[in-house]
Amino acid sequence: MAGIAQGNGGKNGTSNGLGIRTRVLNLAKSNMTEVELSAALLYLQAGDVSGTNDAHTIVGVAPLTESGVFTGGTTDAVQVAIQGTGETTAGSNFGTGTTGVTMSILADFIAN
């Protein structure tokens, strides 16, 4: 069962029922294409520099649109849930090749 982080005498940190570590990321670029999204998702799965951007398992992908549908060349943001104990580093031009996609970490749930 998931816990709630509390201050002053409460639980310290976060917890979850989703695995050892689950992060929610945001991939953003104006008018992102399917090729750019795929490059960023493949990069998350494969990893790159050990200890900086390790390989992860993608457990959810949700375009941030009213319909919840990704439209190449139109969608500006996609949220991705990943699991794994390795590191991931937020940054610009995120992915394999020159994507122009910016990745930020929205939430980091760590099982205590």
DSSP file (Angstrom, degrees, kcal/mol; ACC not computed):
  #  RESIDUE AA STRUCTURE BP1 BP2  ACC     N-H-->O    O-->H-N    N-H-->O    O-->H-N    TCO  KAPPA ALPHA  PHI   PSI    X-CA   Y-CA   Z-CA
    1    1 A M              0   0    0      0, 0.0     2,-0.1     0, 0.0    15,-0.1   0.000 360.0 360.0 360.0 140.4    0.0    0.0    0.0
    2    2 A A        -     0   0    0     13,-0.1     2,-0.2    15,-0.1    14,-0.2  -0.439 360.0-150.1 -73.4 144.1    1.3    3.5   -0.8
    3    3 A G        -     0   0    0     -2,-0.1    12,-0.5    12,-0.0     2,-0.5  -0.614  11.1-121.6-107.2 171.8    2.2    5.8    2.0
    4    4 A I        -     0   0    0     -2,-0.2     7,-0.3    10,-0.1     2,-0.2  -0.957  23.1-121.8-117.6 130.7    2.1    9.6    2.2
    5    5 A A        -     0   0    0     -2,-0.5     2,-0.3    10,-0.1     7,-0.2  -0.521  38.0-179.1 -69.5 133.9    5.2   11.7    2.9
    6    6 A Q        -     0   0    0      5,-2.0     7,-0.2    -2,-0.2     2,-0.2  -0.944  17.8-133.1-134.3 154.5    4.7   13.8    6.0
    7    7 A G  S >  S+     0   0    0     -2,-0.3     3,-0.8     1,-0.2     4,-0.1  -0.498  71.5  23.5 -99.2 173.4    6.7   16.3    7.9
    8    8 A N  T 3  S-     0   0    0      1,-0.3    -1,-0.2    -2,-0.2     3,-0.1   0.867 136.8 -11.0  38.3  80.0    7.6   16.7   11.6
    9    9 A G  T 3  S+     0   0    0      1,-0.3    -1,-0.3    -3,-0.2     3,-0.1   0.297 115.2 100.0  92.5 -10.1    7.1   13.3   13.2
   10   10 A G  S <  S-     0   0    0     -3,-0.8    -1,-0.3     1,-0.2    -5,-0.1  -0.166  88.3 -52.6 -92.0-168.3    5.4   11.7   10.3
   11   11 A K        -     0   0    0     -7,-0.3    -5,-2.0    -3,-0.1     2,-0.5  -0.354  54.1-135.2 -64.0 146.9    6.9    9.3    7.7
   12   12 A N        -     0   0    0     -7,-0.2     2,-0.2    -3,-0.1    -5,-0.1  -0.930  63.1  -5.7-109.0 125.4    9.9   10.6    5.9
   13   13 A G  S    S-     0   0    0     -2,-0.5     2,-0.3    -7,-0.2    -7,-0.1  -0.526  90.4 -59.8  95.8-162.3   10.1   10.3    2.2
   14   14 A T        -     0   0    0     -2,-0.2     2,-0.3    96,-0.1   -10,-0.1  -0.772  39.9-174.3-120.7 164.9    7.9    8.5   -0.3
   15   15 A S        -     0   0    0    -12,-0.5     2,-0.3    -2,-0.3    96,-0.2  -0.945   4.2-174.8-149.0 170.2    6.7    4.9   -0.7
   16   16 A N        -     0   0    0     -2,-0.3     3,-0.2   -14,-0.2    96,-0.1  -0.978  35.2-132.6-159.1 168.3    4.7    3.1   -3.3
   17   17 A G  S    S+     0   0    0     -2,-0.3     3,-0.1     1,-0.1   -15,-0.1  -0.005  89.4  87.0-110.3  24.3    3.0   -0.2   -4.2
   18   18 A L  S    S-     0   0    0      1,-0.4     2,-0.3   -17,-0.1     3,-0.2   0.373 101.7 -73.3-108.3   1.9    4.5   -0.1   -7.7
   19   19 A G        -     0   0    0     -3,-0.2    -1,-0.4     1,-0.2    92,-0.2  -0.777  68.8 -51.0 128.9-177.8    7.9   -1.7   -7.2
   20   20 A I  S    S+     0   0    0      1,-0.3    91,-3.1    -2,-0.3     2,-0.3   0.918 123.3   2.0 -62.8 -45.0   11.2   -0.8   -5.7
   21   21 A R  E     +A  110   0A   0     89,-0.2    63,-1.7    -3,-0.2     2,-0.4  -0.949  65.0 178.3-149.1 125.6   11.4    2.5   -7.6
   22   22 A T  E     -AB 109  83A   0     87,-2.6    87,-3.4    -2,-0.3     2,-0.4  -0.994   7.5-169.9-128.2 130.4    9.0    4.2  -10.0
   23   23 A R  E     -AB 108  82A   0     59,-2.5    59,-2.7    -2,-0.4     2,-0.5  -0.933  14.4-146.9-120.2 144.7    9.5    7.6  -11.6
   24   24 A V  E     -AB 107  81A   0     83,-2.4    82,-2.9    -2,-0.4    83,-1.6  -0.955  24.9-172.2-109.1 123.3    7.0    9.7  -13.6
   25   25 A L  E     -AB 105  80A   0     55,-3.4    55,-2.1    -2,-0.5     2,-0.5  -0.766  17.9-142.1-114.2 157.0    8.7   11.7  -16.3
   26   26 A N  E     -AB 104  79A   0     78,-2.7    78,-2.1    -2,-0.3     2,-0.6  -0.989   8.8-163.2-118.9 126.1    7.6   14.4  -18.7
   27   27 A L  E     -AB 103  78A   0     51,-3.2    51,-2.4    -2,-0.5     2,-0.4  -0.943  20.6-176.8-104.5 122.5    8.8   14.4  -22.3
   28   28 A A  E     +AB 102  77A   0     74,-2.6    74,-2.8    -2,-0.6     2,-0.2  -0.966  20.5 135.4-131.4 137.8    8.2   17.8  -23.8
   29   29 A K    >   -     0   0    0     47,-2.5     3,-1.1    -2,-0.4     2,-0.2  -0.818  55.2-101.0-169.2 136.8    8.7   19.4  -27.2
   30   30 A S  T 3  S-     0   0    0      1,-0.3    46,-0.2    -2,-0.2    45,-0.1  -0.455 106.3  -3.6 -61.9 127.1    6.4   21.6  -29.3
   31   31 A N  T 3  S-     0   0    0     43,-0.6    -1,-0.3    -2,-0.2    45,-0.2   0.911  89.2-159.4  56.1  49.8    4.9   19.5  -32.0
   32   32 A M    <   -     0   0    0     43,-2.3    41,-2.8    -3,-1.1    42,-0.6  -0.306   5.5-138.7 -60.5 137.8    6.8   16.3  -31.1
   33   33 A T     >  -     0   0    0     39,-0.3     4,-2.3    40,-0.2     5,-0.2  -0.529  20.9-112.5 -94.0 165.8    7.0   13.7  -33.9
   34   34 A E  H  > S+     0   0    0      1,-0.2     4,-2.7     2,-0.2     5,-0.2   0.867 119.0  54.9 -63.1 -36.4    6.6   10.0  -33.5
   35   35 A V  H  > S+     0   0    0      2,-0.2     4,-2.1     1,-0.2    -1,-0.2   0.915 109.3  46.7 -63.6 -43.1   10.3    9.5  -34.4
   36   36 A E  H  > S+     0   0    0      2,-0.2     4,-1.9     1,-0.2    -2,-0.2   0.911 113.9  47.5 -66.5 -43.2   11.3   11.9  -31.6
   37   37 A L  H  X S+     0   0    0     -4,-2.3     4,-2.5     1,-0.2     5,-0.2   0.933 112.2  49.8 -62.8 -46.1    9.0   10.2  -29.1
   38   38 A S  H  X S+     0   0    0     -4,-2.7     4,-2.7     1,-0.2     5,-0.2   0.890 108.7  53.0 -60.4 -40.4   10.3    6.8  -30.1
   39   39 A A  H  X S+     0   0    0     -4,-2.1     4,-1.8     1,-0.2    57,-0.7   0.902 111.1  46.1 -62.8 -41.5   13.9    7.9  -29.8
   40   40 A A  H  X S+     0   0    0     -4,-1.9     4,-1.9    55,-0.2    -2,-0.2   0.900 113.9  48.3 -68.8 -40.5   13.3    9.2  -26.2
   41   41 A L  H  X S+     0   0    0     -4,-2.5     4,-1.9     2,-0.2    -2,-0.2   0.907 111.5  49.5 -66.9 -41.8   11.5    6.0  -25.2
   42   42 A L  H  X S+     0   0    0     -4,-2.7     4,-2.7     1,-0.2     5,-0.3   0.888 108.8  53.8 -63.0 -38.5   14.2    3.7  -26.7
   43   43 A Y  H  X S+     0   0    0     -4,-1.8     4,-2.6    -5,-0.2    -1,-0.2   0.897 107.1  51.1 -62.9 -41.6   16.8    5.7  -24.8
   44   44 A L  H  < S+     0   0    0     -4,-1.9    12,-1.8     1,-0.2    -1,-0.2   0.891 114.6  44.1 -62.0 -39.8   14.9    5.2  -21.5
   45   45 A Q  H  < S+     0   0    0     -4,-1.9    -2,-0.2    10,-0.2    -1,-0.2   0.894 121.8  35.8 -73.0 -41.1   14.8    1.4  -22.2
   46   46 A A  H  < S-     0   0    0     -4,-2.7     9,-0.4     9,-0.2    -2,-0.2   0.808  94.0-153.2 -85.9 -31.5   18.4    1.0  -23.4
   47   47 A G     <  -     0   0    0     -4,-2.6     7,-0.3     7,-0.3    -1,-0.1  -0.206   5.5-146.9  78.2-179.5   20.2    3.5  -21.1
   48   48 A D        +     0   0    0      5,-3.3     2,-0.6     1,-0.2     7,-0.1   0.120  69.5  28.3-147.9 -93.7   23.4    5.2  -22.0
   49   49 A V  S >> S-     0   0    0      5,-0.1     4,-2.8     1,-0.1     3,-2.3  -0.765  84.0-118.3 -89.6 118.4   26.1    6.2  -19.5
   50   50 A S  T 34 S+     0   0    0     -2,-0.6     4,-0.1     1,-0.3    -1,-0.1  -0.296  99.5  17.7 -56.7 131.8   26.0    3.8  -16.5
   51   51 A G  T 34 S+     0   0    0     36,-0.1    -1,-0.3     1,-0.1    37,-0.1   0.337 128.3  54.0  86.2  -7.2   25.2    5.8  -13.3
   52   52 A T  T <4 S+     0   0    0     -3,-2.3     2,-0.3    35,-0.2    -2,-0.2   0.672 126.1   5.2-119.4 -52.2   23.8    8.7  -15.2
   53   53 A N  S  < S+     0   0    0     -4,-2.8    -5,-3.3    35,-0.2    35,-0.2  -0.732  80.0 179.8-138.2  84.8   21.2    7.3  -17.5
   54   54 A D        -     0   0    0     33,-2.8    -7,-0.3    -2,-0.3     2,-0.1  -0.371  38.3 -84.8 -82.8 164.0   20.7    3.6  -16.8
   55   55 A A        -     0   0    0     -9,-0.4    31,-0.3    -7,-0.1     2,-0.3  -0.412  51.3-176.6 -68.0 143.3   18.3    1.2  -18.6
   56   56 A H        -     0   0    0    -12,-1.8     2,-0.5    -2,-0.1    28,-0.2  -0.898  28.6-112.8-135.8 164.8   14.7    1.2  -17.2
   57   57 A T  E     -C   83   0A   0     26,-2.7    26,-2.6    -2,-0.3     2,-0.5  -0.896  27.8-137.4 -99.1 126.8   11.4   -0.6  -17.8
   58   58 A I  E     +C   82   0A   0     -2,-0.5    24,-0.2    24,-0.2     3,-0.1  -0.744  27.4 171.8 -84.0 124.4    8.7    1.6  -19.2
   59   59 A V  E     +     0   0A   0     22,-2.8     2,-0.3    -2,-0.5    23,-0.2   0.461  62.6  12.9-113.2  -5.2    5.4    0.7  -17.4
   60   60 A G  E     -C   81   0A   0     21,-1.2    21,-2.6     2,-0.0     2,-0.4  -0.906  50.1-168.6-170.2 143.0    3.2    3.5  -18.8
   61   61 A V  E     +C   80   0A   0     -2,-0.3    19,-0.2    19,-0.2    -3,-0.0  -0.993  13.3 174.3-135.5 126.5    3.0    6.1  -21.5
   62   62 A A  E     -C   79   0A   0     17,-3.2    17,-2.9    -2,-0.4     7,-0.1  -0.904  24.6-139.7-138.7 108.0    0.3    8.8  -21.5
   63   63 A P  E     -C   78   0A   0      0, 0.0     2,-1.8     0, 0.0    15,-0.3  -0.420  24.7-124.7 -61.3 137.9    0.2   11.7  -24.0
   64   64 A L        +     0   0    0     13,-2.8     2,-0.3    -2,-0.1    12,-0.2  -0.541  69.5 116.8 -88.4  73.2   -0.8   14.9  -22.2
   65   65 A T  S    S-     0   0    0     -2,-1.8     3,-0.2    10,-0.1     5,-0.1  -0.891  78.0-109.9-132.5 162.5   -3.8   15.7  -24.4
   66   66 A E  S    S+     0   0    0     -2,-0.3    -1,-0.1     1,-0.2    -2,-0.0   0.881 121.5  40.8 -60.8 -38.0   -7.5   16.0  -23.8
   67   67 A S  S    S-     0   0    0      2,-0.2    -1,-0.2    -3,-0.0     3,-0.1   0.652 104.9-127.5 -85.1 -15.9   -8.2   12.8  -25.8
   68   68 A G        +     0   0    0      1,-0.3     2,-0.4    -3,-0.2    -2,-0.1   0.645  69.5 125.9  76.3  14.2   -5.1   10.9  -24.4
   69   69 A V        -     0   0    0     -7,-0.1     2,-0.4     2,-0.0    -1,-0.3  -0.906  60.7-129.8-111.0 132.1   -4.0   10.2  -27.9
   70   70 A F        -     0   0    0     -2,-0.4     2,-0.5    -3,-0.1     8,-0.0  -0.672  21.4-169.0 -79.1 128.4   -0.6   11.0  -29.3
   71   71 A T    >>  -     0   0    0     -2,-0.4     4,-2.5   -39,-0.1     3,-2.2  -0.950  23.4-126.7-120.3 109.5   -0.7   12.9  -32.6
   72   72 A G  T 34 S+     0   0    0     -2,-0.5   -39,-0.3     1,-0.3   -40,-0.1  -0.258  94.0  16.5 -56.1 133.9    2.6   13.2  -34.3
   73   73 A G  T 34 S+     0   0    0    -41,-2.8    -1,-0.3     2,-0.2   -40,-0.2   0.439 128.7  54.3  83.0  -0.5    3.5   16.8  -35.1
   74   74 A T  T <4 S+     0   0    0     -3,-2.2   -43,-0.6   -42,-0.6    -2,-0.2   0.633  78.8  89.5-128.4 -45.0    0.9   18.2  -32.8
   75   75 A T     <  -     0   0    0     -4,-2.5   -43,-2.3   -43,-0.4    -2,-0.2  -0.351  46.7-173.2 -65.8 137.4    1.3   16.7  -29.2
   76   76 A D        +     0   0    0    -12,-0.2   -47,-2.5     1,-0.2     2,-0.3   0.627  63.5  31.1-106.1 -18.6    3.6   18.8  -27.0
   77   77 A A  E     -B   28   0A   0    -49,-0.2   -13,-2.8   -13,-0.2     2,-0.4  -0.999  51.7-176.4-148.3 140.5    4.0   16.6  -23.9
   78   78 A V  E     -BC  27  63A   0    -51,-2.4   -51,-3.2    -2,-0.3     2,-0.4  -0.999  17.3-145.9-134.9 129.9    4.0   12.9  -23.0
   79   79 A Q  E     -BC  26  62A   0    -17,-2.9   -17,-3.2    -2,-0.4     2,-0.4  -0.821  17.0-168.5 -99.4 138.7    4.2   11.5  -19.5
   80   80 A V  E     -BC  25  61A   0    -55,-2.1   -55,-3.4    -2,-0.4     2,-0.5  -0.983  13.3-151.0-130.4 132.6    6.1    8.2  -19.0
   81   81 A A  E     -BC  24  60A   0    -21,-2.6   -22,-2.8    -2,-0.4   -21,-1.2  -0.907  22.4-178.0-101.7 129.2    6.3    5.9  -15.9
   82   82 A I  E     -BC  23  58A   0    -59,-2.7   -59,-2.5    -2,-0.5     2,-0.4  -0.915  12.9-155.1-125.3 153.2    9.5    4.0  -15.6
   83   83 A Q  E     +BC  22  57A   0    -26,-2.6   -26,-2.7    -2,-0.3   -61,-0.2  -0.967  39.4  97.1-126.5 147.1   10.7    1.4  -13.1
   84   84 A G        -     0   0    0    -63,-1.7   -28,-0.1    -2,-0.4    -2,-0.1  -0.626  64.4-115.6 149.4 154.5   14.2    0.5  -12.1
   85   85 A T  S    S+     0   0    0     -2,-0.2   -29,-0.1     2,-0.0    -1,-0.1   0.550  81.8  99.7 -90.8  -8.0   16.8    1.2   -9.5
   86   86 A G  S    S-     0   0    0    -31,-0.3     2,-0.2     1,-0.1   -36,-0.0  -0.079  79.2 -89.4 -72.4 176.4   19.3    2.9  -11.8
   87   87 A E        -     0   0    0    -31,-0.0   -33,-2.8     2,-0.0     2,-0.3  -0.532  33.0-173.5 -86.8 151.4   19.8    6.6  -12.4
   88   88 A T        -     0   0    0    -35,-0.2     2,-0.5    -2,-0.2   -35,-0.2  -0.978  11.3-152.6-141.2 137.8   18.0    8.8  -14.8
   89   89 A T        -     0   0    0     -2,-0.3    14,-0.1   -37,-0.1   -37,-0.0  -0.938  14.3-128.3-119.0 125.7   19.0   12.4  -15.4
   90   90 A A        +     0   0    0     -2,-0.5     2,-0.3    12,-0.1    14,-0.2  -0.350  48.6 132.7 -64.8 148.3   16.7   15.1  -16.6
   91   91 A G  B     -D  103   0A   0     12,-1.5    12,-3.2    -2,-0.0     3,-0.4  -0.986  50.8 -87.1-179.9 174.1   17.9   17.1  -19.5
   92   92 A S  S    S+     0   0    0     -2,-0.3    10,-0.2    10,-0.2     3,-0.1  -0.552 101.5  30.6 -95.4 164.9   17.3   18.6  -22.9
   93   93 A N  S    S-     0   0    0      1,-0.2     2,-0.4    -2,-0.2    -1,-0.2   0.907  86.5-175.5  52.9  46.0   17.8   16.9  -26.3
   94   94 A F        +     0   0    0      7,-3.5     7,-0.3    -3,-0.4     2,-0.3  -0.574  34.8  34.8 -81.6 127.2   16.8   13.7  -24.5
   95   95 A G  S    S-     0   0    0     -2,-0.4     2,-0.5    -3,-0.1   -55,-0.2  -0.767  99.8 -36.5 130.1-172.9   17.0   10.5  -26.5
   96   96 A T  S    S-     0   0    0    -57,-0.7     2,-0.1    -2,-0.3   -54,-0.1  -0.767 110.9  -6.5 -88.6 123.5   19.0    8.8  -29.2
   97   97 A G  S    S-     0   0    0     -2,-0.5     2,-1.0    -4,-0.1   -61,-0.0  -0.465 118.6 -33.8  87.5-166.3   20.2   11.3  -31.8
   98   98 A T  S    S+     0   0    0      1,-0.2    -4,-0.1    -2,-0.1    -2,-0.1  -0.802  71.0 153.3 -95.3 100.5   19.1   15.0  -31.9
   99   99 A T        -     0   0    0     -2,-1.0    -1,-0.2     2,-0.1     3,-0.1   0.780  41.7-143.5 -99.9 -31.6   15.5   14.9  -30.6
  100  100 A G        +     0   0    0      1,-0.3     2,-0.3    -5,-0.1    -5,-0.1   0.529  54.3 139.9  74.3   4.9   15.0   18.4  -29.2
  101  101 A V        -     0   0    0     -7,-0.3    -7,-3.5    -9,-0.1     2,-0.5  -0.653  44.1-147.5 -84.6 135.6   12.9   16.7  -26.5
  102  102 A T  E     -A   28   0A   0    -74,-2.8   -74,-2.6    -2,-0.3     2,-0.5  -0.899  10.2-158.2-103.2 129.9   13.3   17.9  -22.9
  103  103 A M  E     +AD  27  91A   0    -12,-3.2   -12,-1.5    -2,-0.5     2,-0.3  -0.923  13.1 176.1-110.4 131.2   12.8   15.3  -20.1
  104  104 A S  E     -A   26   0A   0    -78,-2.1   -78,-2.7    -2,-0.5     2,-0.6  -0.950  30.4-121.7-128.1 153.1   12.0   16.3  -16.5
  105  105 A I  E     +A   25   0A   0     -2,-0.3   -80,-0.2   -80,-0.2     3,-0.1  -0.848  26.5 177.4 -97.3 118.8   11.2   14.2  -13.5
  106  106 A L  E     +     0   0A   0    -82,-2.9     2,-0.3    -2,-0.6   -81,-0.2   0.828  67.6   3.2 -89.3 -36.5    7.8   14.8  -12.1
  107  107 A A  E     -A   24   0A   0    -83,-1.6   -83,-2.4     2,-0.0     2,-0.4  -0.994  52.6-161.6-152.4 148.6    7.7   12.2   -9.3
  108  108 A D  E     -A   23   0A   0     -2,-0.3     2,-0.6   -85,-0.2   -85,-0.2  -0.903  12.1-169.2-136.0 102.9   10.1    9.7   -7.8
  109  109 A F  E     -A   22   0A   0    -87,-3.4   -87,-2.6    -2,-0.4     2,-0.5  -0.847   5.6-174.6 -98.7 120.6    8.5    6.9   -5.7
  110  110 A I  E     -A   21   0A   0     -2,-0.6     2,-0.3   -89,-0.2   -89,-0.2  -0.966  24.6-127.0-119.6 125.0   10.9    4.8   -3.7
  111  111 A A              0   0    0    -91,-3.1   -96,-0.1    -2,-0.5   -94,-0.1  -0.543 360.0 360.0 -69.9 128.0    9.8    1.8   -1.7
  112  112 A N              0   0    0     -2,-0.3    -1,-0.2   -96,-0.1   -97,-0.1   0.373 360.0 360.0-104.5 360.0   11.0    2.1    1.9
